[in-house]
């Protein structure tokens, strides 16, 4: 009888200690997960800013080209512009990769299921955005070839070429898919109060 009481007491103390340790670890993991989430979100904010910069540049160039001024997109200026655009695309890719690395750190933690749900959704979105980036690079290469042909005096209908291209359709589709996944992730963050 005494032995049973001692065993029960040891078992109770052991369970109490394990629960205490698990609680501390859980809080530590939650703080760590939150830190990784914030870091990943910061990289994604940079992606958003770079994308916005790129869209502004494209709008300005399209307006200039439609007005008949091809000087900014042909010759040396055109080459410099293409390098600038490819630099922005590279920066977007790097930030997407760094964001994914932060979200993947969350998946390696024990517990923190709410953060993992958010991280998984953001990783899905990043995969889509990386695929979109590949098509965007192809589109830029097509545009560069068309501009080179125009500079050599060939007749090229750039608007039709771009609008009818499979690459542009894929860029648009993948952009919408990625944005929808980010919206779902943000809803998870809101519902689970991950910022609080």
C-alpha positions as CSV (number, residue, x, y, z in Angstrom):
1,X,0.0,0.0,0.0
2,X,2.8,2.4,0.9
3,X,4.6,1.5,-2.3
4,X,1.5,2.4,-4.4
5,X,1.2,5.8,-2.7
6,X,4.9,6.6,-3.3
7,X,4.6,5.6,-7.0
8,X,1.4,7.7,-7.3
9,X,3.2,10.6,-5.7
10,X,6.3,10.3,-8.0
11,X,4.0,10.0,-11.0
12,X,2.1,13.1,-10.0
13,X,5.3,15.1,-9.4
14,X,6.7,13.9,-12.7
15,X,3.6,14.9,-14.6
16,X,3.6,18.2,-12.9
17,X,7.2,18.9,-13.9
18,X,6.6,17.8,-17.5
19,X,3.5,20.0,-17.7
20,X,5.5,22.9,-16.3
21,X,8.4,22.3,-18.8
22,X,5.9,21.9,-21.7
23,X,4.2,25.2,-20.7
24,X,7.5,27.1,-20.6
25,X,8.7,25.5,-23.9
26,X,5.3,26.3,-25.5
27,X,5.6,30.0,-24.5
28,X,9.2,30.1,-25.8
29,X,8.1,28.4,-29.0
30,X,5.2,30.8,-29.4
31,X,7.6,33.8,-29.0
32,X,10.0,32.3,-31.4
33,X,7.3,31.5,-33.9
34,X,6.0,35.1,-33.7
35,X,9.5,36.4,-34.3
36,X,9.9,34.2,-37.4
37,X,6.4,35.3,-38.6
38,X,7.3,39.0,-38.2
39,X,10.6,38.5,-40.1
40,X,8.9,36.6,-42.9
41,X,6.1,39.2,-43.1
42,X,8.8,42.0,-43.3
43,X,10.4,40.3,-46.3
44,X,6.9,40.0,-47.9
45,X,6.3,43.7,-47.3
46,X,9.5,44.4,-49.2
47,X,8.3,42.2,-52.1
48,X,5.1,44.2,-52.2
49,X,7.1,47.5,-52.3
50,X,9.4,46.2,-55.1
51,X,6.4,44.9,-57.1
52,X,4.7,48.3,-56.7
53,X,7.9,50.1,-57.9
54,X,8.0,47.7,-60.9
55,X,4.4,48.4,-61.8
56,X,4.9,52.2,-61.6
57,X,8.0,51.9,-63.9
58,X,6.0,49.8,-66.4
59,X,3.1,52.3,-66.4
60,X,5.5,55.2,-67.0
61,X,7.3,53.4,-69.8
62,X,4.1,52.2,-71.5
63,X,2.8,55.8,-71.4
64,X,6.0,57.1,-72.9
65,X,6.1,54.4,-75.6
66,X,2.5,55.0,-76.6
67,X,3.3,58.7,-77.0
68,X,5.9,57.7,-79.5
69,X,9.0,58.3,-77.4
70,X,11.1,55.1,-77.7
71,X,14.3,56.6,-76.4
72,X,13.9,55.3,-72.9
73,X,13.4,51.7,-74.1
74,X,15.8,51.4,-77.0
75,X,19.6,51.4,-77.4
76,X,21.8,51.9,-74.3
77,X,18.9,53.3,-72.3
78,X,16.9,50.2,-73.1
79,X,19.7,47.9,-72.1
80,X,20.1,49.8,-68.8
81,X,16.4,49.7,-68.2
82,X,16.3,45.9,-68.8
83,X,19.1,45.5,-66.3
84,X,17.3,47.6,-63.8
85,X,14.1,45.6,-64.2
86,X,15.9,42.3,-64.0
87,X,17.6,43.6,-60.8
88,X,14.2,44.3,-59.3
89,X,13.0,40.9,-60.2
90,X,16.1,39.3,-58.6
91,X,15.4,41.3,-55.4
92,X,11.8,40.1,-55.4
93,X,13.0,36.5,-55.8
94,X,15.6,36.9,-53.0
95,X,13.0,38.4,-50.6
96,X,10.5,35.6,-51.4
97,X,13.3,33.0,-50.6
98,X,14.2,34.7,-47.4
99,X,10.5,35.0,-46.3
100,X,10.0,31.3,-47.1
101,X,13.1,30.4,-44.9
102,X,11.5,32.3,-42.0
103,X,8.2,30.6,-42.4
104,X,9.8,27.2,-42.6
105,X,11.5,27.8,-39.3
106,X,8.0,28.0,-37.7
107,X,7.2,24.6,-39.1
108,X,10.3,23.1,-37.3
109,X,8.9,24.2,-33.9
110,X,6.9,22.0,-31.6
111,X,3.4,23.1,-30.9
112,X,2.4,26.6,-32.2
113,X,-0.1,25.0,-34.6
114,X,-1.8,28.3,-35.3
115,X,1.5,29.8,-36.5
116,X,2.2,26.7,-38.5
117,X,-1.2,27.1,-40.3
118,X,-0.3,30.7,-41.2
119,X,3.2,29.7,-42.3
120,X,2.0,26.9,-44.5
121,X,-0.4,29.2,-46.2
122,X,2.3,31.8,-46.8
123,X,4.7,29.2,-48.2
124,X,1.9,28.1,-50.6
125,X,1.6,31.8,-51.7
126,X,5.4,32.1,-52.1
127,X,5.6,29.0,-54.3
128,X,2.9,30.6,-56.5
129,X,4.7,33.9,-56.6
130,X,8.0,32.3,-57.5
131,X,6.3,30.5,-60.4
132,X,4.8,33.9,-61.4
133,X,8.3,35.4,-61.3
134,X,9.6,32.9,-63.8
135,X,6.8,33.8,-66.3
136,X,7.5,37.5,-65.6
137,X,11.2,37.1,-66.5
138,X,10.1,35.3,-69.8
139,X,7.8,38.2,-70.5
140,X,10.6,40.8,-70.0
141,X,12.8,38.8,-72.4
142,X,10.1,38.7,-75.0
143,X,9.6,42.5,-74.6
144,X,13.4,43.1,-74.9
145,X,13.5,41.0,-78.1
146,X,10.5,43.0,-79.6
147,X,12.1,46.3,-78.7
148,X,15.4,45.2,-80.3
149,X,13.5,44.3,-83.5
150,X,11.7,47.7,-83.5
151,X,15.0,49.5,-83.0
152,X,16.3,47.6,-86.2
153,X,13.3,49.0,-88.1
154,X,11.0,46.0,-88.0
155,X,7.3,46.4,-87.6
156,X,6.3,44.9,-84.2
157,X,2.9,45.2,-82.6
158,X,4.1,45.0,-79.0
159,X,0.6,45.5,-77.5
160,X,-0.8,42.4,-79.3
161,X,2.4,40.4,-78.7
162,X,2.1,41.0,-75.0
163,X,-1.7,40.8,-74.6
164,X,-1.9,37.5,-76.5
165,X,1.0,35.8,-74.9
166,X,0.5,32.8,-72.6
167,X,3.2,34.3,-70.3
168,X,1.1,37.3,-69.6
169,X,-2.0,35.2,-68.9
170,X,0.0,33.0,-66.5
171,X,1.5,36.1,-64.7
172,X,-2.1,37.4,-64.2
173,X,-3.5,34.0,-63.1
174,X,-0.7,33.3,-60.7
175,X,-0.7,36.8,-59.3
176,X,-4.4,36.4,-58.4
177,X,-3.8,32.9,-56.9
178,X,-0.9,34.1,-54.8
179,X,-2.9,37.1,-53.6
180,X,-5.8,34.9,-52.6
181,X,-3.5,32.7,-50.6
182,X,-2.0,35.7,-48.8
183,X,-5.6,36.9,-48.0
184,X,-6.3,33.5,-46.5
185,X,-3.1,33.6,-44.5
186,X,-4.0,37.1,-43.2
187,X,-7.5,35.8,-42.2
188,X,-5.8,33.0,-40.2
189,X,-3.6,35.6,-38.5
190,X,-6.7,37.7,-37.7
191,X,-8.8,34.7,-36.5
192,X,-6.1,33.2,-34.4
193,X,-5.0,36.7,-33.1
194,X,-1.4,35.9,-34.0
195,X,-0.2,39.5,-33.7
196,X,-1.6,40.0,-30.2
